[in-house]
Amino acid sequence: MANLTEIRWHGRGGQGAKTASILLGKVASKTGKNIQAFPEYGPERMGAPILAFNRISNEKLTVHCQVTEPSIVTVLDPTLLEAVDVTEGVPADGKIIVNTTNSPADIKKKLGFDGEVYTVDADGISTDEIGAAFPNTPMLGALVKVTDLLDFDNFKEQIEKEFKKKFASKPEVIDGNLKSIDRAYQEVKSE
């Protein structure tokens, strides 16, 4: 399928991988794209590894299964690099974005991956801006920066609308999340 982007999110229960996937899908759909956003997990508890997925396309999506060959992988918890093969199915020209304070070169070497590797301190950013380590929102900012999926200004406008629905009575949470997205967009590093 032409113009299809598939994304796999690696996280732990409670870090917001599912939420990030759904937010990205909602925003992409508002720009006229066809989307899928879905998690894969069983009865796992908070802290257990989980997966979430996105498909984004200009064409109708007819595939309905797990994403096995993602062109983009986001890793919300760097300890997952030791626990699961985040490079599985990623093509040589794929992109991997990791929430870590390590350099992209260190992560690239650790993974043995030849594609593009990006890092961003999403935990640090969200702790500074939101007051707790919620890496999903900054990872969205980093993802928009390293891909050409969505226009950043339009993305922020749409995501702000989504935050206002969820956090209408908490403007400080909305502001903190928007600042997290901005910072990650600016601070993501590449190899």
C-alpha positions in Angstrom: 0.0 0.0 0.0 1.5 3.3 -1.1 1.9 6.1 1.4 1.5 3.7 4.4 3.5 4.4 7.6 3.4 1.8 10.3 4.6 2.6 13.8 5.2 0.3 16.7 5.3 1.7 20.3 7.2 -0.2 23.0 6.4 0.7 26.6 5.5 -0.6 29.9 2.0 -0.5 31.4 1.3 2.9 32.8 3.7 4.9 30.6 1.1 5.9 28.0 2.1 3.9 24.9 -1.5 3.1 24.2 -2.5 6.7 24.8 0.2 8.1 22.6 -0.9 5.8 19.8 -4.5 6.8 20.1 -3.6 10.6 20.3 -1.4 10.3 17.2 -4.2 8.5 15.4 -6.8 11.1 16.4 -4.6 14.0 15.3 -3.6 12.3 12.0 -7.3 11.6 11.2 -8.1 15.3 11.7 -5.6 16.1 8.9 -7.5 13.8 6.5 -5.4 10.7 6.9 -6.7 7.2 7.3 -5.6 5.7 10.6 -5.5 2.8 12.9 -4.4 3.0 16.5 -4.5 0.0 18.7 -2.7 -1.7 21.6 -1.7 -5.3 22.1 -1.6 -6.6 25.6 -3.3 -9.2 27.8 -3.8 -9.1 31.5 -0.5 -7.4 32.1 -0.2 -5.1 35.1 1.5 -1.8 35.4 5.1 -2.0 34.5 4.8 -5.0 32.2 5.9 -4.6 28.6 3.2 -3.7 26.1 2.9 -2.8 22.5 0.8 -0.3 20.7 0.6 0.4 16.9 -0.4 3.0 14.4 -1.0 2.8 10.7 -1.3 6.1 8.9 -2.1 6.4 5.2 -3.5 8.7 2.5 -5.4 5.6 1.2 -8.0 3.4 2.7 -6.6 0.9 5.2 -7.6 -2.7 4.5 -5.1 -4.5 6.7 -6.2 -5.4 10.2 -3.4 -7.2 12.1 -0.4 -6.5 14.3 2.3 -4.3 12.7 5.2 -6.6 12.0 7.4 -4.4 9.7 7.2 -0.9 11.2 9.1 1.9 9.5 9.2 3.7 12.9 9.6 2.3 16.4 9.3 4.4 19.6 10.7 3.0 22.8 9.2 4.7 25.9 11.3 2.7 28.4 15.0 2.2 27.8 15.1 -1.0 30.0 13.0 -2.6 27.2 16.2 -2.5 25.0 17.4 -5.4 27.2 14.1 -7.2 27.4 12.7 -7.3 23.9 14.1 -7.0 20.3 12.8 -3.5 19.4 14.5 -3.8 16.0 12.5 -6.9 15.0 11.0 -6.4 11.5 12.3 -2.8 11.1 13.8 -2.3 7.6 17.3 -1.0 7.2 15.9 2.5 6.4 13.7 2.5 9.5 13.8 4.9 12.4 14.0 4.1 16.1 13.3 6.8 18.7 14.4 5.9 22.3 13.6 7.7 25.5 17.1 7.8 27.1 19.8 10.1 28.2 22.3 8.0 26.2 23.5 9.2 22.8 22.1 8.0 19.5 25.5 6.4 18.8 25.4 4.4 22.0 21.9 3.2 21.3 22.7 2.4 17.7 25.7 0.3 18.8 23.7 -1.4 21.6 21.0 -2.4 19.1 23.3 -3.3 16.2 20.9 -1.4 14.0 22.0 0.3 10.7 19.0 2.6 10.3 18.4 6.0 11.9 18.4 6.2 15.7 17.2 9.1 17.7 17.2 9.8 21.4 15.4 12.2 23.6 15.2 12.4 27.4 11.4 12.2 27.5 11.4 11.2 31.2 13.5 14.3 32.1 11.4 16.6 29.9 8.1 15.4 31.3 9.3 15.5 34.9 10.4 19.2 34.3 7.2 20.2 32.5 4.5 18.0 34.0 6.0 17.1 37.4 6.2 13.3 36.7 7.8 10.9 34.3 5.1 10.5 31.5 7.3 9.9 28.4 4.5 9.4 26.0 3.8 13.1 25.3 7.4 14.1 24.7 7.8 11.0 22.5 5.0 12.3 20.3 7.0 15.6 19.8 10.1 13.7 18.9 8.2 11.4 16.5 6.7 14.4 14.6 10.2 16.0 14.4 12.0 12.9 12.9 9.2 12.0 10.4 7.3 13.9 7.8 4.0 12.5 8.9 2.4 15.7 10.2 3.0 19.4 10.1 4.2 20.4 13.6 2.1 23.5 14.1 -1.1 21.7 12.9 -0.2 18.7 15.1 0.2 21.0 18.2 -3.1 22.7 17.4 -5.0 19.4 17.1 -3.3 17.8 20.2 -4.1 20.9 22.3 -7.8 20.4 21.4 -7.5 16.7 22.5 -5.9 17.7 25.8 -8.6 20.3 26.4 -11.2 17.6 26.1 -9.4 15.4 28.6 -8.0 18.0 31.0 -10.5 20.8 30.7 -10.3 21.6 34.5 -6.5 21.3 34.6 -5.0 24.0 32.4 -1.6 23.4 34.0 -1.6 19.8 32.7 -2.4 21.0 29.2 0.3 23.6 29.3 2.9 21.1 30.7 2.1 18.6 28.0 2.4 21.2 25.2 5.7 22.3 26.6 6.9 18.7 26.7 6.0 18.3 23.1 7.8 21.5 22.2 10.9 20.6 24.1 11.2 17.0 22.7 10.7 18.4 19.2 13.7 20.7 19.8 15.8 18.4 21.9 15.6 15.0 20.0 19.1 14.0 18.8 20.0 11.9 15.8 22.9 9.6 14.9 
